[in-house]
């Protein structure tokens, strides 16, 4: 079965930069190019939803120069790439705690969502200032009772389908606080490729590994 709903932990930018003796922000810039390629490839491969882990609630503890550089880069990427995403039929959605990011960045996020709201070919969910525990906690503070469906409607993007496949690059094998509720039954595939090197053949290999598995959702 082909995966329609895919999530990716884009890991390895800093290691890629360190291996090449270049600044870490260059690794993040190359990672942004890898994301651009991956979105295009995902559209071509028929993926309906792609959720990527761009910046976690824990990433604020990184060096200030790196965080400031990332914020500038994210704002610039939204401005420069939204038009092309719109042409590809991609709808953009941002999930996470927006109140903790700058006003300029929040405005860019809102602008990109409005610009692409009518697109239906694929939805790109960008997890930004996101943490799985934070999402569950934020939902729990508003939960007034009920079951799974009622609780799920309080998550950041209740219209997001649970990922069928979660990919993590760079050889690491952990969730790192990403989509803890949504990935309860996701198939996990770990790629040794550093994120800036992630390409279409690697994505196809991950999709092929998923297709070869039998999903049981706890049954025998």
JOURLIN-V687011 format. One record per helix or strand of 3 or more residues. SS is the DSSP state (alpha for helix, beta for strand). FROM is the first residue (numbers start at 1). TO is the last residue. Records with the same first field share a line. If there is no record, write none. Layout:
# JOURLIN-V687011
SS=FROM-TO  FROM-TO
This chain:
# JOURLIN-V687011
beta=5-9  49-56  90-95  122-130  165-168  187-190
alpha=13-20  24-44  59-61  64-87  98-100  103-116  132-140  148-152  195-197  200-211
